[in-house]
Amino acid sequence: LKCQAASILFSQKDNECLQLFEDVLEADPNHVTGLCGYGVALRALEGDYEASEAAYKTALRIQPNHVPTMVNMGVLRETKEDGSPDEAMGWHRKALAIDPKNVRGHFERGRIYEEAFMDLEAAEDYYLQT
């Protein structure tokens, strides 16, 4: 179900995607990858940053070193209305400290350096690590 929900998320079938993640979490409320995916869906499809953050926090309470959740928390922290690029960078740093080869973590750090800090040289360094 989780894989099917993730596939549907990328095809933008909003209601079906959210329902599948909810089904996964009903079957196993402690499914860390399901919680992470549900958080992504809530943020990306519904714009519900609070519920997304709650899903990420639950996932990190269960598995504190879950790198995909840390990276997604960084994305959330940057893109919320009162978002902070510095706070987002903190989450990406934590993720990369655990998994230094995490492509998405490097990509997101590069994107923040490029877009928020206008530091193209630093951005390029992170992009080259992906």
C-alpha positions as a printed Julia matrix, in Angstrom:
130×3 Matrix{Float64}:
  0.0    0.0     0.0
  2.81   2.42    0.88
  4.46   1.99   -2.53
  1.11   2.39   -4.27
  0.41   5.56   -2.26
  3.83   7.01   -3.13
  3.28   6.23   -6.8
 -0.1    7.94   -6.74
  1.4   10.96   -4.92
  3.75  11.54   -7.84
  0.88  11.18  -10.32
 -1.07  13.9    -8.41
 -4.2   11.84   -7.62
 -4.71  13.67   -4.35
 -7.63  11.94   -2.64
 -6.55   8.45   -3.57
 -3.02   9.06   -2.34
 -4.03  10.43    1.05
 -6.47   7.58    1.57
 -3.81   4.96    0.83
 -1.38   6.54    3.31
 -4.19   6.63    5.87
 -4.83   2.92    5.19
 -1.14   2.16    5.74
 -1.15   4.06    9.02
 -4.39   2.46   10.16
 -2.79  -0.95    9.67
  0.46   0.18   11.37
  0.43   3.59   13.09
  4.18   3.28   13.72
  5.14   2.77   10.06
  7.89   5.38    9.81
  8.11   5.44    6.02
  4.31   5.67    5.83
  4.31   8.6     8.27
  7.01  10.33    6.25
  5.1    9.82    2.99
  1.86  10.95    4.61
  3.61  14.12    5.78
  4.82  14.8     2.24
  1.33  14.24    0.85
 -0.3   16.5     3.44
  2.17  19.31    2.71
  2.34  18.95   -1.06
 -1.27  18.14   -1.86
 -3.25  19.75    0.96
 -0.92  22.54    2.08
 -1.48  21.31    5.65
  1.88  22.15    7.2
  0.76  21.51   10.79
 -0.49  17.98   10.08
  2.58  17.33    7.94
  4.88  18.42   10.76
  2.95  16.26   13.23
  3.44  13.22   10.98
  7.18  13.93   10.7
  7.53  14.43   14.46
  5.77  11.13   15.11
  8.07   9.36   12.65
 11.15  10.9    14.3
  9.9    9.96   17.76
  9.73   6.34   16.58
 12.96   6.4    14.57
 15.04   9.49   15.48
 17.63   8.95   12.74
 15.22   8.5     9.81
 17.04  10.52    7.16
 14.16  10.92    4.64
 11.97  12.38    7.38
 14.74  14.79    8.42
 15.15  15.97    4.82
 11.39  16.41    4.44
 11.25  18.31    7.75
 13.88  20.64    6.29
 11.77  21.19    3.18
  8.74  21.88    5.35
 10.67  24.34    7.55
 11.8   26.26    4.5
  8.52  26.34    2.61
  6.07  27.19    5.4
  4.77  30.74    5.48
  7.04  31.66    8.4
  9.75  29.33    7.11
 13.41  29.67    7.82
 16.2   28.66    5.42
 18.56  28.47    8.41
 16.28  26.07   10.25
 15.88  24.0     7.09
 19.66  23.83    6.72
 19.87  22.5    10.28
 17.62  19.58    9.38
 19.61  18.86    6.21
 22.88  18.99    8.17
 21.5   16.45   10.66
 20.41  14.16    7.84
 23.77  14.4     6.06
 25.67  13.75    9.29
 23.9   10.39    9.45
 23.99   9.65    5.72
 26.7   11.77    4.04
 25.8   10.37    0.61
 22.1   11.2     0.77
 21.4   12.72   -2.63
 18.22  14.54   -1.67
 19.85  16.11    1.37
 22.67  17.49   -0.78
 20.23  18.65   -3.44
 18.02  20.48   -0.92
 21.03  22.18    0.69
 22.25  23.26   -2.75
 18.81  24.59   -3.63
 18.64  26.62   -0.41
 22.12  28.06   -0.99
 21.08  29.01   -4.51
 17.6   30.38   -3.84
 17.69  31.75   -0.3
 21.33  32.71    0.19
 22.21  33.51   -3.45
 25.49  31.64   -3.0
 25.93  29.86   -6.33
 29.4   28.56   -5.5
 28.17  26.77   -2.36
 25.09  25.55   -4.22
 27.27  24.07   -6.94
 29.35  22.21   -4.34
 26.22  20.51   -2.99
 24.74  19.84   -6.43
 27.98  18.12   -7.48
 27.59  15.71   -4.56
 24.27  14.43   -5.9
